[in-house]
Amino acid sequence: MVDRSFADLSLAALYDILNPWGSGDDFYLGFVKGADAVLDVGCGTGQLLRRARDDGHRGRLVGLDPAAAMLVQARQCADDVEWVLGDLRTRDWAGEFDLVVMTGHAFQVLLCDEELRAALEAVRGALRPDGRFVFETRNPKARAWEGWTPERVREVTDPEGCAVRVWNEVERPVLGDRVTFTETFDSDTWKRPRVSRTTLRFLGPDHLSRFLGAAGFTVVEQYGDWERGPLTPAASEIITVAEARP
């Protein structure tokens, strides 16, 4: 089921405003520009692929997302990218790509072992031998969710010029490696707030390596931040570059 923050057209229109281009996008862009054929899983509004095309990428770019509202945003801005509604089960991309990416912590929506194994198998199947899978997930030891509190309100201006306030609240208690939280959007111009509920899985590097190895990948690079700093217990991210074994 797609979260409301991605399924609602008015909320999808806020995504790029709330998530402007940053150092993480620059990190991924370098990989995309070096690959002839790229699949962006959970592409959202397509910001990464649009930038790659604008910067001169002339190969194949495919954005895949289960939220139609997000792809509405993507299609408005770039019609020379393949935008596909669905998930990794939608098509059988048999060795069609040099690179698969999952940005924006999309990897964390794979909640159960079976779902994760199936997704990794599909990614591996979509890659050519020695193709690369690049993604990030939040480091559970950094406990990012402790900062997701109602007191931390962000205010942005929507495309119509109206102020929108956004805040998160974690459902307690947090048990195991899954964190459930709400994201609330509110504006003085709306009749009521709009609330989206999300669950994310926080896997550590050892678990990630085991899942990747079983799916036919070798971890070739791993970083703790977007400046390619080392992965330490205090690092906020687990940024992984994995290579498909022949």
N, C-alpha and C positions, 0 to 999 in steps of 0.2 A: 504494500500500500504506500502511495506517495505521500510524503508529509505535506501538510496544508501550505507551508511556506513556499513550496515549489509548485503545488497544484493550483493555487489561487493566482489568477492573472495579475491582479493588482499587487500582490506580494512578490510575484516573480519579477515584476518591473522594478522592484526595489533591490534586487540581488546585487547587481553591479555597483549600486550606490553604497550598499552596506559592505561590499567586498571589492574595493578598488584594486587595481593592478598593484602588485607588490613584489618583493624579492623572491617569493616562492614561484610566482608566475615567470619571472626571469629565469629561474632555475629550470623549469620545465621547457620554456621556449628554446633554450639551447639544445635540448634533446630533440625537440620537434623539428627544428630547422636542419638538424643533421640526419633526418630519416626521410626516405622517399614516400613511405606509406604509413600513416599514423591513425590509430584508433583511440579516441578519447572517451573512456567509459565514465558515465556520469558527467557529461560535458556541461550540463547546466545551460547557461545563456551562450555558451560557445566562445567566451572571451579569449581563451588561449588559442584556439584554432583561427579565430578571426584575426588576431594579432599576427600569427604566423603567416597567414595569407597576405596581410597588408605589408609584412616585412619581406615578401618576395618568395615565399614557399610555393613551388609550382608542382609539387607531387600530389598524392592523394591524401585528403584529410577527411576523416569520418568522425562525426560527433554522435554519441549514443546516449540517450537519456530516457527514463521512464515517465518524465513529467512533461506533458504536452505544453503547459504554460511556459516552461523554460525554453522549449524549442521555438515557441512563438517569438520570444525575444531574439533567439539565435538567428532565425530565418529573416527577421526584419533587417538584420545588419550584414548578412553574408549569404548570398545565394550560390556561391561557387564552392561551397563545402557541402558534403553529404551529411544531412541531418536525419537521424534515424530514431524513431520513437520505439522504445522497448528496453530490454536488458540483454545480457549476454546470451540468453537462450533464444532471442528473436531470430537470429540468423546463424548459419554455420560458416564462419569466415575461416576457411581451411588454409592456413599459412599465407594469408594475404598481406600481413603487416610486418614492418620492421620494428615498430614501436607501439606499445600499448601504454597509456597513462591513465591514472586515476588521481585526480587532483581534489582539492577542497575537502580532504579527509573523507572522501566518498567510500574508501575502503572500510571505514568503520561501521557502515550500515550492514555489512555482512555479519549477521549476529550469531548464527549457529555453525557448528563444524561442517555439517553437510552442505550448507549454503556456501560457505567459504571454499570448501574443496571443489564444488561444482564450478564456482566462479573462476578459480585458479586453473582448473582444467580447461575451461572455455578460453581463457586468456592464452594459455599455452597453445591451444589448438589454433588460435588466430595468428600466432606468430610464426615467422619463418625460422629455420634453425639459426641459432645465435641472435635472434631478435631479443629486444629488451622490454622488460616490464618495469615501469617507474611509478612509484606511489609513495604517499606518506600517511602515517597514522600517528596520533598523539601518544607520546610516551606515558604509560600509566603511572610511572614513578613521579612524574611532574604534577599529577593530580590537578589537571587544568580545570576540572569541573568545580573545584572549590571556589573558583572565581566567578561562576555562573550564578549570580545572585540578583534579586530584583532591585537592589540598591544601585546596580551599575546599569544605568539607562543610557542608551544611545539615541540621539535625535538626528534625523536626516530629513531632507526635503524630497518629496516624491516628484515624479515627472510633471504633475499638475501644479507644483509649487506649494503643496501643503506639508506642514511639519508632521512627521511620524515618529513616535517614540517606540523603542524596541528594548525588551529586557528578557532575561532568561531566569528560570528557577528550576533547580534540581529536585527531583522527587526522592525523598529519604525513606529508609536508609539505602545507601549504595552498597550493593552486595555483589561479590564476584567481580567479573570484568565488564559488566554492562551498566551503563549510566543512562537513566531516562530523565528527560527534562522537557520543560515547555518553553516555547519562544512566543512572547506576546507582542503584538503590534497594535498600537493605538494612535488615534488622531482625533483632534477636536471636531473634525469634519465627518467623522464616522458615527453611526448610531451605537456601535458597541465595539469592543476590542476583538481582534482576531487572534486565535490561539492555535499554535502548531505544536504537536507532541512528537518527540523524537527519542529513539533509543540508539545508543552507540556502543560498540564493543571496543575495549581497550586491551590490546594484546601486546605483550612484551616481545623483545627481539628474539628470545629463544623460541617462543611459540611460533612466531612468524617464520623463522628459519626452518622449523620442522614442517610447517604447512607448505612452504615454497619448495623445499627439497622433495617432498612427496609428490608434488605436482610437476616435477621435472625442471625446476629452476635452480640456478646457482646464484647466491648473493655475491655480487662483484663489488658493490660500493654501498656504504651505509653511513649516514650522517645524522648529527643531532640538531642541525640548524641549516638555514638556507645559504649560509656562507661556507658550507661544507666543513663545519666544525665537527669534532669527534662526537660519537654517540656515547654520552656519559649518563649516569643515573639522574643527573639534574637537567639533562637536555629536554627541551620541550617537545621535540619531534623525533620520530624514527623514519628517516627518509631513505628509501630502499631502491637500489638499482639492481635488478635481477636479470640474469641471462637465461634464455631457454636452451636447455641442453639438447643436442641433436638426437 
